[in-house]
Amino acid sequence: MVAGLGATADVPARFVKAIMMTAAFLYEHRGDPGRLLSDAATLLDRYRLQCLGG
């Protein structure tokens, strides 16, 4: 069981790529506060939950 998605093979490739990009970015820019993760975030925008109202 992997984060509620079932088998590891059920994790969408887009998520795997975003996680790997984030890990690489954080490693390369360790100690640099305020850097943005825009490339990885763009991959996941499609899955972002929208909250309307209060």
C-alpha positions as CSV (number, residue, x, y, z in Angstrom):
1,M,0.0,0.0,0.0
2,V,1.5,3.3,-1.1
3,A,-0.3,6.5,0.2
4,G,-3.7,5.0,-0.6
5,L,-2.9,4.4,-4.2
6,G,-2.6,0.6,-4.0
7,A,0.5,-0.9,-5.5
8,T,3.6,1.1,-6.2
9,A,2.9,0.7,-9.9
10,D,-0.4,2.5,-9.5
11,V,1.4,5.8,-8.6
12,P,1.0,8.1,-11.7
13,A,4.3,8.8,-13.5
14,R,3.6,12.5,-13.2
15,F,3.8,12.2,-9.3
16,V,6.9,10.2,-9.4
17,K,8.6,12.7,-11.7
18,A,7.5,15.6,-9.6
19,I,8.8,14.0,-6.4
20,M,12.2,13.3,-8.1
21,M,12.4,16.8,-9.5
22,T,11.6,18.3,-6.0
23,A,14.2,16.1,-4.3
24,A,16.9,17.1,-6.9
25,F,16.0,20.7,-6.7
26,L,16.1,20.8,-2.9
27,Y,19.5,18.9,-2.9
28,E,21.0,21.3,-5.5
29,H,19.7,24.4,-3.7
30,R,20.2,23.4,-0.1
31,G,21.0,26.5,2.0
32,D,19.3,28.8,-0.5
33,P,16.2,30.1,1.2
34,G,13.3,31.4,-0.9
35,R,13.9,29.3,-4.1
36,L,10.8,28.3,-6.0
37,L,9.8,24.7,-7.1
38,S,7.9,25.9,-10.1
39,D,8.7,23.1,-12.5
40,A,7.6,20.3,-10.2
41,A,4.6,22.4,-9.0
42,T,3.4,22.8,-12.6
43,L,3.3,19.0,-13.0
44,L,0.9,18.7,-10.1
45,D,-1.4,21.7,-10.8
46,R,-3.8,19.5,-12.6
47,Y,-4.4,17.6,-9.3
48,R,-4.7,20.6,-7.0
49,L,-7.9,20.8,-5.0
50,Q,-9.8,24.1,-5.3
51,C,-11.6,25.4,-2.3
52,L,-14.4,27.9,-2.8
53,G,-16.1,29.8,-0.1
54,G,-15.4,29.8,3.6
